[in-house]
């Protein structure tokens, strides 16, 4: 199409839509939306201290951007740019760009997951964007494998982003694992002989996964402020999951006996048994905290006894354990009432003693109200359904693996990572907030856009790294 000397191609239209979508997202939301968690981590990053057991690396990242431009506007802009630039690069991954790409990208950009969530200052959004950005960089690396320096530059970008992703979400290593699997598969495909294929695939795949782990740990160590107390985040998180499972077991089956805990602390265990049916809900663990007597009893019981009781529940009463875990998981994966699971967050709110030193003020203005109302249009529809996005990802993964070009294999890994990430919450879920599975939904939307860029799915011979 031509007019006034300007040629509009599917590729330019697609990229123009993404650029406009980024600007609309920033214009509608800057300087971003901050809950208590956001402000607490920004406070840590700004003053380079450690007060919570949130990821130290995420606090450091917020502090880094805050030192350049105070607040979170720059952080939100860069975070959004990572996501939108990843999408824009799809037109370089495919030999052609379809006219379908632009309208599909525009529709995706209008979902709350993109229009609003991209500006919420939560580690969940940082995880999703760096995980997607890392795998998209990996897809470009395998496409340009014969070009040495572009390949290593893209692999380094993928490594850095996946390392960050693995540190800001405890179960984010699932993404790195699927990416390493894709890399190993592609590397093995260029040599002959089963033994050589296995050695080459293992070297690239395992090497990539180890590199992500090493770099991620190094980044976290470097981001921890000096003289900080030992990080008890993992230990505390595990104890919370254990307590939640045991409370659930006592609530769902009055015949289950907390005998190991009772032997160590009979009085507090009796309190747990009596009050568990009153306070347990698969909706969120926080409800237990409303009962101070129950909370005190749980934490008074020796950790060793609680751990042994939890092992007894899993190993000797697996049916009950699965009932408890399903009750918790269904609330986060298919919540009966999405409104009860914080489907969106807008504005700025936290205790004044945290906000004032940062120069922040409470905010819930008319634009925030309008954004909240806009998101409510989608509640109860597939746009807010983790199950819908998981099924969509499985279908897309199948299509990508059928076409089986190098970038397709990496994008299939992204889809499977989204599903695997959601599945991991069957073990660790303690609350139903929508944001916990945000990556699952954003990965599916990314896959839809990638498929729309070049929707030809004739099976072709793949080329892999040599």
N, C-alpha and C positions, 0 to 999 in steps of 0.2 A: 504494500500500500504506500502511495506517495502523495505528498501534498506540500506545496511551498518548499519543495526540495528536501523534505524530511521523509526518510524511509522508515516505516515501522515494521519491524519483524516480530515474530513470536518471542524471540529471545529478548529483544529490547522491551516489549510490552510486559513480559514476565518480570524482568528486573525493575521496570518502572513501578509496577504494582507493589513489589516488595519494598522499594525505597519509600514510596508513599505510605505504605502500611507502617513502616518503622517511624516515620515522622508523625503519623496520626497517633500511634501508641504513645510516643514521647509527649506530644502536645496534650493528650488527654490525661496524662498521669504524672508528669514531672512535678516535683522532685522525687516522686515515688510514694509508696504506701508502707508504713512502718507500724508493726504491732510491738508488743512488749519484747518478744524475742529479737526482733530487728534492732530495736533501740539498745537492748542489753549488749548485743554483739558489736554494734557500732561504738558503744561506750567503751567496751574492752579494746577495740581496735584503735580508737582515738587516744586513749590514755595508756595504751600498751600494758594492760593489766589482765589478770585472769580471775574472774569471779564466778562464772557459770561453767557447766560442763558441755556447752556447745562446742562445735569444732573450732579449735584455735586458729586454724588456717583461714576460715571464713571471716572471723573477726579481724585478722590481720589484713585481709583483702579489703574489707570495708574501711579500715583505718588508712590503708594506702591511698585509696581514692579520696578519702576525706581530707588528707593532707594536701592534695592538689587543689581540690575545690571543696570547701566545707559542706558537709551533708552527704546526700546519696544520689544527687542528680547525675554526676559523672559516672558513678558505678552503674546506675540503671541504664544509662546510655550505652556504655561499653558492653554490658551484659546482653542488652537487646541486640546490639550490633553483631555479637558473636552468633546469635541465633539466626538473624535475618541474612547475614552474610553467608552462613552455611546453606541456607535455602537458595540464595541467589547463585551459588556456585554449582547447583545441580545442572544448570544449562551448559556447564563445561564438562560435566561427567558423561553426558549423553551426546551422541552424534547429531541429534536434532532436537529442537524444542517445539513442542506442539502448541497450537493456539489454545488448547485446553488448559495449559499451565497457568496463565494469568488469572482467569476466573476462579480456578480452584484455589490458588494462593490468596486471592481476595476474600473468598469465603472463609478460609482458614483464619485469616487475619482478623475477621470479625467475631470469632469465637472469644468468650471470656478468657480462655486459656492463653490467647495471644494478646488481645487488646488490653486486658487488665492485668492478668497474672504476670506478664513480663515485667511489670513495674512494681511488683510487690517484693520488698527486700527480705526474702527468706532464703535460707540455704537450699531449700527444695528447688527453687527456680535456678539458682546458681548451679546446682548439680545437674539439672536437666539440660541446661544450655551448654555446659562444658562437656557433658557426656555425648550429646549430639554433635557438638563441634569437633570433639576428638575423633569420633567415628567417621565423620564426613572428611576430615583431614586424612584419615587412613584410607578412605575410598579414593581420594585424589592421589595418594602416594602409590597405591597399587596400579592405578591407571597410568601413572608416569614413571613406572619402575625403571625402564631403561635409562632415563635421564637422572644421573647420579645425584647431583646437587639438589634439584627440586624434590627428588624422592626423600633424601635425608632431612631436608628442611620441613617437609610435610610430616614425616614420621616424628620429628622432634616436636612439632606443634601438636600432633595427636597425643604424644606421650605426656606433654605438659598438661593438656586439658583433661586427659583421663586420670592423671595423677591427682589433680585438684578434685575431680569428681569423686574419686575413691576415698578422699579424706573428708569431704563435706557431708557425705551420707555413708553411714557405717556399711550398708549393704550395696554401696555403689560399685564395689569391686566386681559385681556381676557383669557390669557393662564392659569392664576391662577384660574379663574372662571371655566373653563372647567375641570381642574384638580380636583378642589373641587367637582364638579358635579360627576365626575367619582368615587371619594373617597366615597361620600355620597351614591351613587348607590350601590357600593360594600358592604359598611357597612350595608345598609338596607337589603341586600339579605340574611343575616344570621339569621334573626329573623322572627318569625311568627306573623301574624296579621298586618293589615294595619296600625293601630295606632302606633304600636311599630316600624314598618318599617319607617314610616314618621319621628318619633322622633329621631330614631337612625341615619337615613340618614341626617336629618337636622343638628343634633349635629356634626357629622363628617364633612359634607360638609361646613356648615356655619362656623364651628370652624376653619377649615383649611383655608378658604378664609380670615377670620378676622386675623388669625395668620400671613398670608402673608402680609396683609396690615399693621399690627402693626410693624412687623419686618422690612419691607421695609421702613416705615417712620422713624423708629429708626435709621436705617443705614444711611439714607439721612441726618438726623439731626446731627448725629455724624461726617459725612463727610464734612459738611459745615465749612469752616474756620472761626475762631473767628473774630468778628467785621465786618463780611460781611454785605452788604446792604440787605434789604429784597429781597427775590427771587421773581422777577416779571415774571418768565418764563411762567407760566400758563396764567396769565392775558395778557401778551404781545402776546402769541400765539393765544389766543382767539380773540384778537383785529385784528390780521393779517388775521385770517380766516374770520372774519366779513367783513373787508375791501375788501378782495378778492371776497367774494360772492356778495357784493354790486357793486363792479366794474364790475363783470361779468353780473349782472342783467342789469345794465345801458348799457353795451355793446351789449348784446344779444337782448334786447327789448327796443327800443328807446321810447316806450310809457309808460314804467314804470317810475314813478315819485318818486324822493327821497324827498318827501314832509317834512318828519320829520326832516331830516338833513338840508333842505333848511330853515326851520323855525328857526333853531338854528344858522346857518351860511350860509346865502344865497350866498355870494361871493365864498367861497371855494366849496360849493356844485355845483355851476355852473361850476367851473373848473373841478370837477369830472365828471359831465355829458358830458362836451365837450371832454375831453381827454380819457375817458374810452374806447371808441371804437378803439382808436389808440394803446393803450398799453395792453389791456387785452389779455391774452392767457391762455388756460387751461393747457398749457405746464408747466408753472411755474410762481409763484407770483413775482419772482425776476425781471421780465421784467418791472414791474411797477416802480421799483426803478430807472430805467434809466431816467425817467421823474421826475426831481426834483420838478417841480411845482405841478405835480399831487400828488407826495408823501407828500409834505408839506401840500397840501390842505386836504388830507385824515386825517392826524394826527392833523391838526388844529381844525377839527370839534370835538366838545365835545364828549367824549366817551359815555356818556349817550344817546345822540341823535343817534349815530351810532348803539348802541345796540338796541334801540327801532326801528330803521329803519330795522335792520336785523330781528327782531322779526316780523315786519310787512311783510317782504318778505316771511318768512317761513310760517306764519299763514294765511295771506290773499292772497298770490300769490304762493301757493305751486308748481304749474306747472312750473313757471319760476325758482323757487329755485331748483327744481329737474333738470331742463335743465342745469343750471349753474353747479350744483354738478356733473352731468353726464359728462359734458365737461371736468371738472377737473379730475374726476375719470378715464375716459377712457384713459387719457394720462399716468396715473401711472399703470393701470391694463392691458390695451391692447394698448400700445403706437403705434401710426401710424408709427413712425420712431424711432426705438430703439436707433439708434446712437445719437439722440438728448437728450437721457435720462441717460447719464453717465453710460453705461452698465458695465464698469469696471474702476478701478483706480489703477495705479501702480506708483512707485517712491516715492519721498519725495519732497514736495513743500509747502512753507508758507513764509510769510514775514520774512526777515532776522532778524528783531528785536525780533521775537519770537524764531527763530531757533538757533541763536548764543548763547544765554544763556544756551541752553540745549545741546550744543555741536553737533548740527545737521547741516548737509550741504545738499544743494539741490542735488537730485539724480534722474537721468533718464538715466540709463546705458543700455548696450546691452541686459542684461538679462530682464530688464523691457520692452524693446521693443519687445523681443520675447514673453513674457507673454501677452502683449497687442495684438500682432498678433495672438497668439494662441486663445485668447478669441474671436477674430473676426470671427473665423471659425464657431462659434455657433450662431452668430447673425442671426435673421430671422428664427431660427429653434425652435422646442418645448423646447429645453434646456434653452432658454431665454424667455419662455412664462409663465407669471403668471397664465393665464387662463388655460393652459395645466396642471400645477401643482395643481391648485385648483380642477379641474375635477378629476385628479388622486387621490387627497386626499379624495374627497367624495366617490369614488369607494373603496378605501382602508378602509375608515371608515365603509362602509357597510359590507365589508368582515370581518373585525375585530369584528364588533358587531354581525355578524352571528355566528362566531366561539365562541365568548363570554366567553373566559377564562379571569381571572382577569387582566393579563397584557394586553390582547387584548383591554379591555375596556379603559384602560389608553392610549394605543397607538391610539385608535380611538379618544379619547379626543384630543390628539396632532394633528391629522389630521383636526378635526373640528376647533381647535384653529387656525391653519394656514389659513383656509378659513375665519373664523370670523375676524381674524386680517386683512386680505385683505379687507373684506367688510367694516370694520370700516373707511377705507380711503375714502369711499364715502362721509363721513361727514367732514373729516379733511384734505383731500389731498390739498397741496399747491404747489407741484412740482412732476415731473415724474421720479426722479432718481430711477434707478433699485433697489438700496439698500433698499429703504423703505419697499418693500415687500420681502426682502431676506428671512425672517423667513418662509413665506408661501412656498417658493420653497424648502428650506432646510428641512422643516417638511415633505414635500412629499417625498423627496429623502430618508429621514430617514425611512419613512413608507414602501417604496419599499424594502429597505434592510431588515427591520424587517420581511416583508412578505417572502422574499427569504430565510431567515434563516430556516424557517419551513413552506413551502408552502402548507401544508395539511390544508384544510379548512372544514373538516367535523365538523358539529355542535356538541359541547360537553356541558355537564353540567358544569356551572361555579362554582367556589368556591370563596367565598368572606371573608373579615375579620370577625372574631368573637369577 
